[in-house]
Amino acid sequence: MTGLLGLGVLVNWGGVVAEQEDDYNAWHSMEHMPERLSVPGFRRGRRAIGVDGTSDDQKYFMMYEAESADVFVSPPYLARLNDPTPWTRRILSAYVAPSRTVCRVRQSIGRGVGGWNATVQFAAPLGPVDWLPAIAGIQGVLGAHVLDGDTNLGQQPTAEKAFRESRGAADRTVAAAILIDAYDHRAAGIALAATLDRLGAAATGAIATLYQVQHVIVPDDAR
C-alpha cells in the first residue's frame, strides 16, 4: 500500500462567494491544478466539496501532494505564487475564510484516492496516533493519513496571498490534520466517527468535515 505520493502536503480549506462558485470550480480544474502539477516535485492534486450542511467557510477542501515539504517553498513554485494569472487573481479575491498549511506526512496508509474524504483539523499539535491502522481497516476505507502542519513554512508574503486575503480574512493554518479516503459516503462517516472516538479529548475544538471528491489530477494530466 503506497499511501500518499510523497512526504509533503499542502492542505487548504475554505469557501468562495456564492456567485463565483461555478467560475471557481472551472478555474481550479482547468487552470490552477494543471499549473500546480507542472511544478517540479508536485505529485498529485485534488479538490473536494463538503456534504450538505457544511458551513460556507469549510465548503471546499483542496490538497497537493509533493516529494517533500520543501517543494512548497521552491523557486519554481514561488515564481507561480508571485505571478498569478488574471483568472487566479479574480478567484482568489473571492475566497472566504482561507486556510493554507504546508504539512509533513507523519503516517500514511492507503490504496489510492477515494471518492469521499473525511478531514479533521487541529489547532494544536497532535499526539501519537498508533490506532491509525484500525481506521484504515474499516470496510470501505481506502486510506488514512496523519499530517503535521508547519505554521511557518510557506507563509511568506506573495502576490497570491495578497489576493487571497483581500476580503479581510488572513490565511489560517492548522497544527495537524487527519485525512481519510473512502469509496462511499457511509464508510467515510463511520471512519470519521471512529476517529473522533479514538481521539477522545484531543478532538475538542477540532474541525471535522465530510467531503465528496470532485477532481484528482497527476502530472501527466497537466501536460
Buried (B, 14 or more C-beta within 10 A) or exposed (E): EEBBBBBBBBBBBBBBBEEBBEBBBEBBBEBBBBBBBBBEBBBBBBBBBBBEEBEBBBBBBBBBBBBEBBBBBBEEBBEBBBEBEEBBBBBBBBBBBBBBBBBBBBBBBBBBBBBBBBBBBBBEEBEEBEBBEBBBEBEBBBBBBBBBBBEEBBBEEBBBBBBBBEBEBEBBBBBBBBBBBBBBBEBBBBBBEBBBEBBEEBBEEBBBBBBBBBBBBBBEBBE
